[in-house]
Amino acid sequence: MASLARSLVSLLAVASVAAAGAYNSVIEKDVVIIGGGGSGAHAAFRLREDFGKSIILIEKEAILGGHVDSYVDSSSGKGAP
């Protein structure tokens, strides 16, 4: 059983090294922001404009805004523009 475990660990190690070599480009940025909701998008904009930082913003949706896009005012029934 120990031999099987060693073989499996060796196989995983070889697969990890092979997979690591598959990526041949590296993205270098000053700041990485995870989430393009209101706060993330604003932080990215301010860091770039005010401090000249290079930014990468990672968002799972096709548009920025997060819950800001789905906000509905309870008194007027109107959504955010």
Order of alpha helices (4+ residues) and beta strands (2+ residues): alpha-beta-alpha-beta
